[in-house]
Amino acid sequence: MALVPQLVGAARGASARALMQLPRPVIARLAGAPVVINGRTLDPEMQLLLRLQRIEGPAAESVAISRGRRIIVSSSRLAGGNQPIGAVTDRTIDGPGGPLGLRFYTPRGLTGRAPALVFFHGGGWIYGDLESHDATCRFLAEEAQVRVVAVDYRLAPEAPFPAAIDDVMAAWSWIVEHAPGLGIDPERIAVGGDSAGGNLAAVVAQQTVRSGGPAPAFQLLIYPVTDFLNTSASRTTYADGFFLTKAFMDLAEENYLVGGEDRSDPRLSPLFGDVTGVAPAYVATAGFDPLLDEGTAYVEKLREAGVPVEHVCEDGLIHGFINMVAIGRTAPKAVRRAAAALQRGLS
């Protein structure tokens, strides 16, 4: 097709972002015939991005993990762009396995003691770092007008389960303890993350309540992993072709777990944990995401326990939209909805 070379070139750098700002009818034409599954229609912007992805280069899960990590950071920077922020500061604290990196984001115009979000990045526990979600954290900080603290927890296979849990719990405790000196209101600290990070955030919310320690005031869970025990229908329906693939999830699981773990352990599968008394939550799921059903199941579990929860299913979106804050119109709008919920939850 004559259009393909131009699309390949447009998929790089600012040109990709410009392409996604074309009029919606043009994007729909470039994307191809509508994709409809279970009554949902894939957003044309997502459809075009998936088309570009297929011709742009290897998927992270198809190469060595070290190379895959570089691919994840590179693609995240492309999708996130250069987001404005008041200030960004890095520091290192003592973690369970050695130095633990934190990155602090302060939105423009924010001074004094303020609410905060402790954020855990996604990436299947094997990918992702402070760079892969830098644009996302900047965007959330500015849109919600809260401080954001991103945690650079250890990754598998170098540090398999429960290393990530140990790190995020340690980071949470340190941030709460030092909140006043960090300009953070200790009574208004949320926990959040996407995918694997959403899993870690849900675990922190549960574990802190169970231990009687300081617990989050709010949860921001973006398409969280909640169930290592069962294979939901959505994991099968959207196993291939919608960015997050079965191959990616299998690779993540093979490296995060060493074998013999109880897959119903709430530190792995928050869906099997006790959610009584956990913080109110905003849970965003994506309509074309393998994790759709387990995110929805977790919403139902929270509601059954009397936990206030707002669930927004972004029907036409795919896994990964939280990183697409500089691409098109629909994904940034979805992230703005999440940021607005965070602001409300900490007001």
C-alpha positions, 0 to 999 in steps of 0.5 A: 500500500502506497501509504505505508512508507509515509506512515512509517516515517510519521510514526517517529517523534513529533510527526507521530503526534502531529499525525494523531491531531488530524481531523477525526474522519481522516484518522478513521480513514487511515485506521481502516475498517472499524473494529467492534468486539463485544459491542465496543468499537475500538477508537480510531486513534487507538486503531491507527496507533496499533497499525503503526506499531505493527510496522514500526519495529519489534515488540518489547516482549519479542527481544531480550529483556534488556533491549525490551526495556529500552524499547519501552522507555523510547516508546513511552517518551514518544507517546508522552512528549515533553510535559511541562512541570514546575519542578522535578527532583530525584533522591535515593533512600535506603530500600530493602534491597539497597538504594531505592530511587524516588522522583518528586514532581511539583506542579507549577504554582503549588507551594506549601504543604499539599496532597500527594500521589505515590505512583508505581509504574507499570511494565509487568514487573520486568520493564519500566522505570522513572523515565518510562512514566515521567511524562505521565507523572508530570501530567498527573501532577499538573492536572490534579495539582498534587505532588507526585512521588514516583518509585523506582522499585526493583524489577524481575528477573534480577529481583523477582516477587516479592522484591517489588512489594518490599520496595513499594511498602518501604517507599510508602512508609518512608514518604509518610514518615517524612511527609511534612518535610517533603511539603506533603500533607500526611493525611492526604496521600494517595497511592496509584499506578498502572497495570503492574503498578496498579497491582502494587498500589492495591497491595499497598492499600490492603497491606497498610490497613491490615498492618494498622499502619498509616494507609492511603487516603485514596487509590488511583488504579489504572487497568490493574492486574488483580488475579494471578490465579484465573484466566478471565475471558478478556485475557483470551479475547484480547490476547493479541493485536491490542498492544498488551499481548499474551506473550508479554503477560507470559514473559512477565509472569515467568520472570516475576515468579520463581515457582511455587508461589500461592497465586491467591496470595493477596500480594500477588492477586489483590482480588483475593485479599481483604479490602475491608476498610481500604481507601476510596478508589478510582478504577479505570479500565480499557475496553480493549484490554486483556485486563478488563475483566479482572479490573472490573472484578476488583471494582465489584469486590470493593463495592461489595465491601462498602468501599466507595469506588468510581469505575470508568471503563474507557470503552474504545481504548487499549492498555497503555493509554496512561502513557499516551498523554501527548498522542491524539485526543482520546487518551489525554482526555481519559488521563485528565478524567483520572487526574480530576478524580484524584484531585477530588479524592484528595480535596 
